[in-house]
C-alpha cells in the first residue's frame, strides 16, 4: 500500500505554462531564465534532516551537511555529505553557478568517480546526463510548499522523467531558496502519488578547526588506550577459516578480453553489448536483474575504444588494458534506481554493492588478448 499525500501548494504561480512535451508543461522560458538556481543550493554549514517514508508506513531519517574544503591546488570544493536513510552514506561534490548546479563527483554505495550531472538549470528543460539519460523540466515557480520543517515560499518545482520508460513514472522535486531540496514525490502512471521524502528540520552549524583538532587528539588517545587494553587481553583462539568463493572467468570473444570474479556473482549478472558512449566502439554492460521485483540495476561497464596508438586518457573511465585493436576502460553505474532504495529491496542493494566492490578488484585480473 503506497502512501499518498496531497501537495500543500498555495498562492498564485508566478509563471505562464507552455507545452514542452506531450504531457509536460513547463514555466515560461523568460521566467526560467531569470531564476538564479544558485539561490536554491544550500549554504555552507547547513545541516538538513529528512524523513523518508516507506511503502508500509515505516519511516527513516537521513541527515546531510553542506561543507567546503580547499583542495591541494587551492581550489574550493563544495560538497554535501549524507548519512542515514536508504543510501546510508554518500558524498556529492558540486559546481554551483547562477544558471546551473552540477554534480561533479559522487561517492556512494555504487560508485566513486567523477561525473557531470546537471541537477538544476535556468531553463525550461535540460538533459541531466545521468545513467538513465533522464530529462528534467522546470514545471513550477513561485510556489508555497509545506513540509514538516515549515512552510516555504518562492519554491521551484522540477520534474524528472526517463524517456521511453514503460512505467511512465515521474519524480518531482521541490527546492526552496537558501535551503535546497525540501520534498521528493514519485508520480505513477495510474495517477497515484508517493511522497518519498520531506525536510524535517534544518540548522546552521559552525565547524571550528580547534574543535576538530581536539577531536583528533581525543581519537588518538582513545586509540592508544584501546591498543593498551588489547595487549592486556588474553588472545582468543583463531576462528575457523572460511572457504573462499570459487573463482570464475568472464571471457568476451568479440573483443578478446577476460577477467576473474567469484562464480556466484558472474552467475547473477546479465551481460549486454551497448553503445551509450558514442565515442566508444561498444560498451559491455553488466547488470543485476530480478524479474520477480521488476528490477534491473546497472552495475558496471567495460567501455571499448579503438586503439589508435595514441596515449589514452579519460577524465572519468579507468584504463584497464588494451590489445592491438582496442583500448579497454572500466566505469561503475550511476546512482541506484529508485526501486533499489525501497526497504523491501535492501537485500538487492547490498548484493549490488558487493558485486561492484568485487568488480573493482576483478579489474586487477583484467587481461586483453
Secondary structure, 3 states (H helix, E strand, C coil): CCCCCCCCEECCCCCCCEECCCCCEECCHHHHHHCCHHHHCCCCCEEEEEEEECCCCCEEEEEEEEEEEECCCCCEEEEEEEEECCCEEEEEEEEECCCEEEEEEEECCCCEEEEEEEEEECCCEEECCCCCCCEEEEEEEEEEEEECCEEEEEEEEEEEECCCCCCCCEEEEEEECCCEEEEEEEECCCCCEEEEEEEEEEEECCCCHHHHHHHHHHHHHHHHHHHHHHHHCCCCCCCCCCCCCCEEEEEECCCCEEEEEEHHHHHHEEEEEECCCCCCCEEEEEEEEEHHHCEEEEEEEEEEEECCCCCCCCCCCEEEEECCCEEEEEEECCCCCHHHHCHHHHHHHHHHHHHHHHHHHHHHHCEEC
